[in-house]
Each structure stands twice: as structure tokens, then as C-alpha cells.
Amino acid sequence: MGRIVVIGAGMGAMAAAARLAVAGQRVVVYERTQTYGGGVRRFERDGFGFDTGPGLLTLPAVWRDLFIKTGREPLEECVELVQVDPSCRHVFADGTSVTLPNASRAGVVAALDEALGAGAGGRWGDFLVRAREAWDRTRRPLLEEPLWPNWPVLAEREPYPAVPHKRLLRTRRATTLAEVGAWELRDPRLAALLESYALAYGLDPRVTPASATVLPYMEHAFGSWYVRGGVRELARAVYERCVARRVEFHFGAEVTGVLEKDGRAAGVELADGTVAEADHVVAGVHPVRLQELTERRLDDEGDVRPGTAPRPGRFTVLLALRGARESGAVHHTVVHAPDRAAELESLHSGTAEPVRPTVTVLRPDDPALRRDEEHESAVLSAVVPAETDLRRSERGERLADLLVAAAEAAIPGLRERLLWREVRSPGRGVDETDAGFGGVSAPSLAAGEGRFLHPANTTRFPGLYRVGGWSHPGGGLPHAGMSGALVAGLIVEGPEFRGSQ
């Protein structure tokens, strides 16, 4: 039996811990904060509850596999999964809107034709066919396998089969998400729909590779799901599965260094001066933090190197509302920015005053998250510039006002119903979790010269592994879960492990 030390109790770290424990390893988790789940948190006040991290789940098969591989009780016996249908309502800058069904290509095509005009649905449907090809080409190397040693191949090849486009007497193919929208979808509303999937991760569609078309494809192909009681319930279930498999957790235990012996990772040192020896160390922390813990002993020459610029962060406003949720209310609404160019300029260059961004509105019909049937909880979120401190600032309150104003398109009578609001800036996430230094991590993407990949789960420091959203295969709940599966496979089976077949 080997001894494994895991730094952090985020979703990817816990997924690795549960799998390693089932494989016969002794696993000990040290978490700096007082709870598990990383960025998957819950805020409660006055009988209202809110997910403060991700509010929806895609690719639940990743977590189903974890529960199948680690015990007799399947995922659905530990949490209640509800398919969100309709999947989403989009409100565009010109006032038009469309409500899209869940996991139905034909339904989506019909809805777009009806809302945006004949032909719009067909162009989106044809786009999804091409997006599926990009998914098929990248699914295994970018989700189900450890990062290839020859990863530059993924960085150089664009897997999306773009349609030839004649421009200025030349024939070109789209290489960025924005070009796919402009040249292939040919409707600013369809382009906004496409780009919203990148914006949700703080990605600039003007430079994000066309391979990001896999993001809308995943939602349309595999559906969008809600965890009854909030996504925090998924974190609880994973934590309880770890405990049932005798994973040992220590909360309020800050790791201050990774120990070395004979040229390999041999344990960790804690803030109180104690030492925990280990055969392997699994680090579920941001790459910058990992460099600090290893005293910059990581030799990443030739590896994917994370960008040094701060990532955009998620700004959230939690709403407690009086009055019952109206019949037919949509769970998930995206209210698009009135000025996309200004939004992108603000997000990636910064502006003195807040610009109204694209706003996501989540209204779960869940008794567990409201005081009673005569009240409702809702979560508004948007991605904001990285270096903006919005905590308890006037600028943060003005931005919150913009989000609330946008949400009126999704919540009838919002201002009259508002009891109170809780504003949470990206800095709040740093205080609570230290996850990503407040930034949003995107899933790994092919092409783009490797700038959209994440560091491999293995490191050049033998015995040290990376897990979670800031390592391969990137951010998002499905990808974090897969990172746990990959790390467990690499430790148990060795470097020859190539993922599930």
C-alpha cells in the first residue's frame, strides 16, 4: 500500500483521492480552508441558498464513471440529477430572444428558424455537424488521455473543419471562434450565441481558436443538467464517497512546501511545521502556487507553460426575491451584452467604468434553495477583467446594478421583488478557496499555438502530479473530474497509462 498526499480538496483532487483509495492506496488530503469542493460552494442566508460556483453540469457521465468505479452506489443514488429543459433562453442585443430545447438538434434548428428567421436554424445545425467532427478529433487527447509528450501536434493542428470563405479575392477558412460566427453563421445573433460559450470562461472569441466550437457541441449533444439541492450536493456526494473509501481529510491544514528526497517528491510540510511523508504528492492548486510550494524546482522546459497574465474572473450577484416563481419560468437565461465590441474591450483591456457584460441568470426551481413557496433565489453572473478589485467598492456596486438591470429581461418584476442582494467579486473566491487566484479556467483547446492547453498531470519533479482545473484537461466540472481519473491512472499504472478505453 502506497501513501498519497493530496494538496487541496477541490473536485478534481477528490476524484483522484477516491479512485486511488479504491486502488489500495492510503490517501490523506490537506485542505487550507474549512471545507471541501474548491470553487463548488454554497452561500446561505435567511432561508435562501445559492450555488456560488458552477450552477449546471454537463457531461455527467464523467461523475457517473467515478461512482461506478469507486463503489456500489451509482451517482443517481447519491444525488438527484434533473435534465434542464429548455436548456437555455438567449436574449440578444436587438431584443429578440430564442428558447432552446435540451439535447435536441432538430428542436434547436426549429426554434432558431422561428425566432431568428428561416435559414438560421439550418446554419446552426450545419455548424453543429462540423463541431462534432472537431469533438471527435480531440475528445480522447484533450479529455480522456494524459497530455501527449508531443503535445505541440495538438497546438499546431486546427481540428475544426471550417467552410471555405471567399474574402478579398482570397479563399480563407475560419481559424478563430469569431471568424466562425461571422463567416459561417452570418447572423450577429447566432455569432453572439456561439461566442457566449467562450465568454463564459473569460476567453476572447477574436483570438480563441475555432476548436472552441466543441463547447456548444458538448451542451447540445450531452445535455445540461441540474443537481437537486444545488451543484454543491455533487461536491458533498464526492466527499462522502471519499470518506467511505477511507480517505483521510484534514481541514484548516495549509501546505507550505513539497518535500524532496533522492530527487523526487517525498511528502509535504504544513504551516504548523509538521511533515507528512508520501510516496506520491498530488497537487490541486494553481500553477503559480505549485511553483511556490516546490520552491520553483519544477523544470517545465519543453512542457505546456501556463500564461502569466491574470485570468478574467467571475462576478456574481445573489438575489433573494419575494413572490413565487412564475409558471413556465426558464432555469437558464443568457442576456447578451448590448455592445459586444465594448464588452470585449473592457474584458481584455480594462476600462475606467463598468461596461454591461453578457449576463447569465440561473433560476433553479428548487425548494431547497428558497425560504418557502412564496420566495425565490436567483444567481446572476458575468466574467469581468482580471485585475479589477471589486470587493466592497463603488465600482462593484455599479457593476452589480448593471447585472440586475440586464436580469430584468429574465425575471419579471425583478426590482419590485428584490428583498436583498449579495455581491461576490472574483476576489471573494480567492479569499475562500485560493482556486486559480480568482480567475476562471477554461477547458483545454487544440490549436492556438498551445496557448489554450494546460500543463500535463505529470511533472518533471518525479512523484509530483497536477490535478484539477488548472491542469490537463482544464477547467469545468467534467474536465476536473477527468483530471482526477488521469492522475489516479498514472500513479496506479505508471507512465504507460493511456486513459480509459
Secondary structure, 3 states (H helix, E strand, C coil): CCEEEEECCCHHHHHHHHHHHHCCCEEEEEECCCCCCCCCCEEEECCEEEECCCCCECCCHHHHHHHHHHCCCCHHHHCCEEECCCCEEEECCCCCEEEECCCCHHHHHHHHHHHHCCCHHHHHHHHHHHHHHHHHHHHHHHHHCCCCCCCHHHHHCCCCCCCCEEECCEEECCCEHHHHHHHHHCCHHHHHHHHHHHHCCCCCCCCCEHHHHHHHHHHHHHCCEEECCCCHHHHHHHHHHHHHCCCEEEECCCEEEEEEECCEEEEEEECCCCEEECCEEEECCCHHHHHHHCCCCCCCCCCCCCCCCCCCEEEEEEEEEECCCCCCCCCEEEECCCCHHHHHHHHHHCCCCCCCCCEEEECCCCHHHCCCCCEEEEEEEEEECCCCCCCCCHHHHHHHHHHHHHHCCCCCCHHHHEEEEEEECHHHHHHHHCHHHHECCCECCCCHHHCCCCCCCECCCCCEEECCCCCCCECCHHHHHHHHHHHHHHHHHCCCCCCCC
